Amino acid sequence: MQNKLEFNKIIIQPVITNRVPQNISLDVLRLDQIHPVISGNKWFKLKYYLAEAQQTGYNTLATFGGAYSNHIIAVAFACHALGLKSMGIIRGEQPAKPSQTLLYAAEYGMQLQFVSRDEFKNKQAIQQQYNNVYWVNEGGYGSPGAKGAGEILSLVPNVEKYTHIVCAVGTGTMLAGIINSAQQHQKVTGISVLKNNFSIIDEVIALLNDKTAVSRFEILHGYHFGGYARHPAELIDFMRQTWNTAALPTDIVYTAKTLHAIYQLMANGAIAAGSRVLMVHSGGLQGNTSLQKGLLPF
């Protein structure tokens, strides 16, 4: 599959600002640079699903997501590039004005099916309505998704030097993969972007290769800024400051909240002096297209 999709080299970007204490180092794994459409962690979570669909003879791949889902657009593009048909089951009634995400997905040939929020909860009933379709869970959740996400840290030279690895948490798939591949001395922290999503820990544990790894990770819930995709003025200001001081683009759903959490953890001593921190930039920048033009400087 790789020969049909071209990926860019990923860099490690040091963050040097007055928000990072001099006795702590912070680097960012810029997964957002891997591809202009299949940005961030999406390729890693999708690659084994796509391979299995092709190997088992399916020509249509279907999945679930919201109107602003990075996962939806990534599936649409990947299937288009690989010669597969795609179908997206979209949560909520069809909007009068589709989001840019849905417009892009349709351009890549994805067939969009809109269902009510109540119907969306019963995904099994939806799946039973279609034949000869390979299904991928929302956000790529599942063992194949975690397996692919487990390869993310292999991109980091001398990864063993880091004491902390921090990433955003949506479905928990990427977090599980990173825990599976992290080393014993590394503490893995997930920043939940959903409000009061406390059951996510069970979803993550279900994907762990070694259940004893539960002692080496945590999920923090106090950095969602009001809930999924909520972006109050405080967060927008933070994103502007991050760009102006560190030349680091962030998004309103995942990475801005993750970086804000890291700064807070450094300030309150939860990340101690002498720590070396790696933040996984999970992409999602296309989510900013829902904002008013000119609101962000990048």
ChimeraX attribute file (.defattr): number of C-alpha atoms within 10 A of each C-alpha:
attribute: neighborCount
match mode: 1-to-1
recipient: residues
	/A:1	12
	/A:2	8
	/A:3	7
	/A:4	10
	/A:5	12
	/A:6	9
	/A:7	15
	/A:8	11
	/A:9	10
	/A:10	16
	/A:11	16
	/A:12	17
	/A:13	16
	/A:14	16
	/A:15	17
	/A:16	14
	/A:17	12
	/A:18	8
	/A:19	15
	/A:20	16
	/A:21	16
	/A:22	11
	/A:23	10
	/A:24	14
	/A:25	17
	/A:26	21
	/A:27	19
	/A:28	20
	/A:29	21
	/A:30	21
	/A:31	25
	/A:32	25
	/A:33	19
	/A:34	20
	/A:35	18
	/A:36	14
	/A:37	22
	/A:38	27
	/A:39	25
	/A:40	26
	/A:41	25
	/A:42	30
	/A:43	24
	/A:44	23
	/A:45	28
	/A:46	25
	/A:47	19
	/A:48	18
	/A:49	22
	/A:50	22
	/A:51	12
	/A:52	13
	/A:53	18
	/A:54	18
	/A:55	9
	/A:56	9
	/A:57	10
	/A:58	15
	/A:59	16
	/A:60	19
	/A:61	23
	/A:62	24
	/A:63	23
	/A:64	23
	/A:65	19
	/A:66	19
	/A:67	22
	/A:68	22
	/A:69	19
	/A:70	25
	/A:71	25
	/A:72	30
	/A:73	29
	/A:74	24
	/A:75	31
	/A:76	29
	/A:77	23
	/A:78	24
	/A:79	22
	/A:80	17
	/A:81	14
	/A:82	16
	/A:83	13
	/A:84	19
	/A:85	21
	/A:86	27
	/A:87	24
	/A:88	26
	/A:89	22
	/A:90	23
	/A:91	19
	/A:92	17
	/A:93	12
	/A:94	14
	/A:95	9
	/A:96	6
	/A:97	8
	/A:98	12
	/A:99	16
	/A:100	17
	/A:101	22
	/A:102	23
	/A:103	14
	/A:104	18
	/A:105	24
	/A:106	18
	/A:107	14
	/A:108	20
	/A:109	16
	/A:110	26
	/A:111	15
	/A:112	18
	/A:113	14
	/A:114	17
	/A:115	16
	/A:116	12
	/A:117	13
	/A:118	9
	/A:119	13
	/A:120	19
	/A:121	12
	/A:122	10
	/A:123	14
	/A:124	9
	/A:125	11
	/A:126	13
	/A:127	15
	/A:128	8
	/A:129	7
	/A:130	11
	/A:131	8
	/A:132	10
	/A:133	17
	/A:134	22
	/A:135	18
	/A:136	20
	/A:137	15
	/A:138	19
	/A:139	23
	/A:140	29
	/A:141	21
	/A:142	21
	/A:143	19
	/A:144	23
	/A:145	28
	/A:146	28
	/A:147	25
	/A:148	23
	/A:149	27
	/A:150	22
	/A:151	17
	/A:152	20
	/A:153	20
	/A:154	11
	/A:155	14
	/A:156	14
	/A:157	9
	/A:158	9
	/A:159	15
	/A:160	13
	/A:161	13
	/A:162	19
	/A:163	18
	/A:164	19
	/A:165	25
	/A:166	25
	/A:167	27
	/A:168	27
	/A:169	26
	/A:170	20
	/A:171	22
	/A:172	27
	/A:173	28
	/A:174	32
	/A:175	30
	/A:176	32
	/A:177	27
	/A:178	26
	/A:179	30
	/A:180	20
	/A:181	17
	/A:182	22
	/A:183	16
	/A:184	11
	/A:185	12
	/A:186	19
	/A:187	19
	/A:188	26
	/A:189	23
	/A:190	24
	/A:191	27
	/A:192	27
	/A:193	28
	/A:194	23
	/A:195	14
	/A:196	12
	/A:197	16
	/A:198	13
	/A:199	8
	/A:200	17
	/A:201	17
	/A:202	10
	/A:203	16
	/A:204	23
	/A:205	18
	/A:206	15
	/A:207	23
	/A:208	22
	/A:209	16
	/A:210	11
	/A:211	11
	/A:212	9
	/A:213	18
	/A:214	14
	/A:215	9
	/A:216	15
	/A:217	19
	/A:218	15
	/A:219	21
	/A:220	16
	/A:221	17
	/A:222	16
	/A:223	20
	/A:224	23
	/A:225	18
	/A:226	13
	/A:227	16
	/A:228	15
	/A:229	18
	/A:230	14
	/A:231	19
	/A:232	11
	/A:233	9
	/A:234	9
	/A:235	17
	/A:236	17
	/A:237	14
	/A:238	16
	/A:239	25
	/A:240	19
	/A:241	14
	/A:242	20
	/A:243	16
	/A:244	13
	/A:245	14
	/A:246	14
	/A:247	13
	/A:248	19
	/A:249	20
	/A:250	28
	/A:251	23
	/A:252	24
	/A:253	25
	/A:254	26
	/A:255	25
	/A:256	24
	/A:257	26
	/A:258	28
	/A:259	24
	/A:260	17
	/A:261	22
	/A:262	24
	/A:263	15
	/A:264	16
	/A:265	13
	/A:266	18
	/A:267	14
	/A:268	9
	/A:269	9
	/A:270	10
	/A:271	18
	/A:272	14
	/A:273	13
	/A:274	12
	/A:275	16
	/A:276	18
	/A:277	24
	/A:278	26
	/A:279	24
	/A:280	27
	/A:281	30
	/A:282	25
	/A:283	27
	/A:284	25
	/A:285	21
	/A:286	19
	/A:287	20
	/A:288	19
	/A:289	13
	/A:290	12
	/A:291	11
	/A:292	8
	/A:293	9
	/A:294	7
	/A:295	11
	/A:296	15
	/A:297	11
	/A:298	13
